């Protein structure tokens, strides 16, 4: 495969979800397989994860969470439209349904994002290198606008645009996963305008929706990058992000964001991603394709966020 010259950020999501997850993420970082992490500040292990990030100088961003577990901030505008009767976020799909139905109060979204940004500073003693969204909530209609406003107000410039080229044609994905990935892509495309107007930046290309969990392999990661960059002339320098979820499986009741760990966290699929990322095969293939791994905070900011990926 003849790729352009690519600088690839490998971001491990869900840092702080549980100690076993964090153990695997740190292992991957120390061998150079992961270059950045996104921290769940409402995660059960957020404090110990922050200590690991400081100890190992891990570039760390905020994984803004509006869909799983307990909120960080108190409701300031009446009863929270973000929460169910038990005081937890509505959930991955239910939150999306509530947004589409117009049942989510956007000022409450802004309040929670502010609380999570402030909690990040309390834990790390600095601003996040980037902010993305747990389960891609940050690109949902309306939410993307207040998300961009909050990041601009806090001086955060970098985010994720989860728009993966060709994901609708990935036959190995089950129909629900493929439909979700396509929906995320449509939301991401619509979020380009508010993100751009508020000065946010992102990598030229994104991959990870087609390589999540058991679907990850060196061949599929390489293929996803090839699809994302196929129209780019050879020799042209670009940036890309690989979203990953490595770690050792959670063992209940430890982990989660207040409700215990979910099924994906407890499954072998997290360990599978860890093994693929740290195996020599993937890194050798990326090197052969001219891909250089780096952290988001050292990318040339002038090349980021100039428009949606090709």
C-alpha positions in Angstrom: 0.0 0.0 0.0 1.4 3.4 -1.0 0.2 5.8 1.7 1.0 9.5 2.0 3.3 10.3 4.9 1.1 10.1 7.9 1.5 11.1 11.6 -0.8 8.9 13.6 -2.2 9.6 17.0 -3.3 6.4 18.8 -5.8 7.4 21.5 -6.8 5.0 24.2 -10.4 6.0 25.3 -11.9 5.3 28.8 -8.8 6.0 30.9 -10.0 6.0 34.5 -12.9 3.5 33.9 -11.2 0.8 36.1 -7.8 -0.1 37.4 -7.4 -3.1 35.1 -8.3 -1.1 32.0 -5.8 1.6 33.1 -3.1 -1.0 33.7 -3.3 -2.2 30.1 -3.4 1.3 28.7 -0.3 2.3 30.6 1.5 -0.9 29.3 0.6 0.1 25.7 1.8 3.6 26.2 5.1 2.5 27.7 5.9 0.4 24.7 4.9 3.1 22.3 1.7 1.5 21.0 -0.6 4.2 22.5 0.4 7.9 22.2 -2.5 9.7 24.0 -5.3 8.9 26.4 -8.8 10.3 27.1 -9.8 10.4 30.7 -13.3 9.8 32.1 -13.3 12.1 35.1 -16.5 10.4 36.4 -14.8 7.0 36.1 -14.3 4.8 39.2 -10.6 5.0 38.8 -10.2 8.6 37.7 -8.0 9.6 40.6 -5.5 6.7 40.2 -5.5 7.2 36.5 -4.6 10.8 36.9 -1.7 9.8 39.1 -0.5 7.3 36.4 -0.7 10.1 33.8 1.4 12.4 35.9 3.9 9.6 36.8 4.5 8.5 33.2 3.9 11.9 31.5 1.1 10.6 29.4 -0.5 13.2 27.1 -4.1 13.2 28.5 -7.3 14.7 27.3 -10.9 14.7 28.6 -13.3 12.0 27.5 -16.5 14.1 28.0 -19.2 11.8 29.3 -23.0 12.6 29.0 -24.3 9.1 28.6 -22.9 6.7 31.2 -22.8 6.7 35.0 -23.2 9.6 37.4 -22.7 13.3 36.5 -19.8 15.3 37.9 -21.7 18.5 38.5 -25.0 19.3 40.3 -28.0 20.3 38.3 -28.1 24.2 38.2 -31.2 24.6 36.0 -33.8 22.6 37.8 -34.3 18.8 37.5 -31.7 17.5 35.1 -32.8 16.4 31.7 -29.6 14.4 31.4 -30.5 11.9 34.1 -32.9 9.0 34.7 -34.9 8.5 37.9 -31.9 6.7 39.6 -29.7 9.7 39.1 -27.6 8.2 36.3 -27.1 9.4 32.7 -29.7 8.1 30.3 -27.4 5.7 28.4 -25.8 5.5 25.0 -28.9 5.2 22.8 -31.4 6.7 25.2 -29.4 9.9 25.4 -29.4 10.1 21.6 -33.1 9.6 21.5 -33.7 12.4 24.0 -31.5 14.8 22.0 -33.4 14.1 18.8 -36.7 14.5 20.6 -35.6 17.9 22.0 -35.9 16.6 25.6 -32.3 17.5 26.6 -31.8 21.0 28.0 -28.6 22.3 26.4 -27.8 24.7 29.3 -27.6 21.6 31.5 -25.2 20.0 28.9 -23.0 23.1 29.2 -23.1 23.0 33.0 -22.0 19.3 33.0 -19.2 19.9 30.5 -17.9 22.8 32.6 -18.0 20.6 35.7 -16.0 17.9 33.9 -13.4 20.4 32.6 -13.0 21.8 36.1 -12.7 18.3 37.5 -10.0 17.5 35.0 -7.9 20.4 36.1 -8.4 19.4 39.8 -7.1 15.9 38.9 -4.2 16.7 36.5 -3.3 20.3 37.6 -3.5 21.5 33.9 -5.8 21.8 30.9 -6.5 18.7 28.8 -4.5 18.3 25.6 -7.8 17.6 23.8 -11.5 16.9 24.5 -13.5 14.2 22.7 -16.8 12.5 23.6 -17.6 9.2 25.3 -19.7 7.2 22.8 -19.3 10.2 20.5 -21.9 12.4 22.3 -19.9 15.5 21.4 -21.1 15.5 17.8 -24.8 15.1 18.5 -27.0 17.9 17.1 -27.2 20.9 19.5 -24.7 19.2 21.9 -21.9 19.9 19.4 -22.6 23.7 19.6 -22.4 23.9 23.4 -19.5 21.6 23.4 -17.6 23.9 21.0 -18.5 26.9 23.1 -17.3 25.3 26.3 -14.0 24.2 24.8 -13.4 27.7 23.3 -14.1 29.3 26.6 -11.6 27.0 28.3 -8.9 27.5 25.7 -9.0 23.9 24.5 -8.3 23.7 20.7 -8.2 20.0 19.8 -11.1 17.6 19.5 -12.0 14.4 17.6 -14.1 14.3 14.4 -15.3 10.7 14.3 -15.9 10.6 10.5 -14.4 7.3 9.2 -14.4 7.0 5.4 -15.9 3.8 4.0 -17.2 2.5 7.3 -20.6 1.7 5.8 -19.0 -0.8 3.5 -17.3 -2.8 6.3 -19.1 -6.1 5.9 -17.5 -7.6 9.0 -19.4 -5.2 11.2 -22.8 -6.4 12.5 -25.7 -4.4 11.1 -26.4 -2.4 14.4 -22.7 -1.5 14.7 -22.5 -0.4 11.1 -25.7 1.7 11.4 -24.4 3.3 14.6 -21.0 4.1 12.9 -22.8 5.7 9.9 -25.0 7.7 12.2 -22.0 9.0 14.1 -20.4 10.0 10.8 -23.5 12.0 9.7 -23.5 13.8 13.1 -19.7 14.4 12.8 -20.1 15.9 9.3 -22.8 18.3 10.6 -20.6 19.2 13.6 -17.8 20.6 11.3 -19.4 24.0 11.1 -19.9 24.8 14.8 -16.5 23.2 15.6 -14.8 25.4 12.9 -16.6 28.6 14.0 -15.3 28.1 17.5 -11.7 27.5 16.5 -11.5 23.8 17.2 -9.1 21.6 15.3 -8.9 17.9 14.6 -6.8 15.4 12.6 -7.2 15.1 8.8 -8.5 11.6 9.1 -10.1 9.4 11.7 -10.3 5.6 12.0 -11.5 3.3 14.8 -15.2 2.7 14.3 -14.5 -0.3 11.9 -11.7 -1.7 14.1 -13.3 -1.7 17.5 -13.0 -4.7 19.9 -12.8 -8.1 18.2 -12.8 -6.4 14.8 -9.3 -5.0 15.3 -6.4 -6.4 13.4 -3.2 -5.1 11.8 -4.7 -5.6 8.4 -7.9 -3.8 9.2 -6.2 -0.8 10.8 -3.9 -0.5 7.8 -6.9 -0.9 5.5 -8.9 1.8 7.3 -6.0 4.2 7.0 -5.8 3.4 3.3 -9.5 4.1 2.8 -9.3 7.4 4.7 -6.3 8.6 2.7 -6.8 7.0 -0.7 -7.4 10.3 -2.6 -4.3 12.0 -1.1 -1.2 12.2 -3.3 1.7 10.0 -2.2 4.3 12.0 -0.3 1.8 14.5 1.1 2.0 14.8 4.9 -1.2 14.3 6.8 -2.4 13.6 10.3 -4.8 10.8 11.5 -6.2 9.4 14.7 -6.8 5.8 15.6 -9.4 5.4 18.4 -8.7 2.4 20.5 -10.0 0.7 23.7 -7.2 -1.5 25.1 -7.0 -2.8 28.6 -7.4 -5.9 30.7 -11.1 -7.0 31.2 -12.9 -5.4 34.2 -13.9 -7.7 37.0 -17.2 -6.6 38.6 -18.0 -4.7 40.8 -14.8 -2.7 40.2 -15.0 -0.2 37.4 -17.5 1.9 35.5 -18.8 5.4 36.1 -21.0 4.7 39.1 -23.1 1.8 37.8 -20.4 -0.8 37.6 -18.5 -1.9 34.4 -20.5 -2.7 31.2 -20.4 -5.9 29.2 -17.8 -4.6 26.7 -15.5 -3.6 29.5 -15.7 -7.1 31.0 -15.2 -8.9 27.7 -12.1 -10.3 26.1 -12.3 -7.7 23.3 -10.4 -5.1 25.4 -7.6 -7.5 25.8 -7.7 -8.4 22.1 -7.2 -4.7 21.3 -4.3 -4.5 23.7 -2.6 -7.5 22.1 -3.1 -6.2 18.6 -1.8 -2.7 19.4 1.3 -4.0 21.3 2.2 -6.8 18.9 5.2 -6.2 16.5 2.9 -6.9 13.5 0.9 -3.7 13.6 3.8 -1.4 14.3 5.9 -3.1 11.5 3.0 -2.7 9.1 2.5 1.0 10.0 6.2 1.7 9.6 6.2 -0.1 6.2 3.3 2.2 5.2 5.2 5.3 6.2 3.1 6.0 9.3 4.8 7.7 12.3 3.1 7.5 15.7 3.0 10.7 17.7 0.9 12.5 20.4 -1.9 14.9 19.5 -0.2 17.8 21.4 2.9 17.7 19.2 1.1 17.7 15.9 1.5 20.8 13.7 -1.6 22.7 14.8 -1.7 24.6 11.6 -2.6 21.4 9.7 -5.4 20.4 12.0 -9.1 21.3 11.7 -8.8 23.1 8.3 -11.8 21.1 7.1 -13.4 17.7 7.2 -11.3 14.7 6.3 -11.1 14.0 2.6 
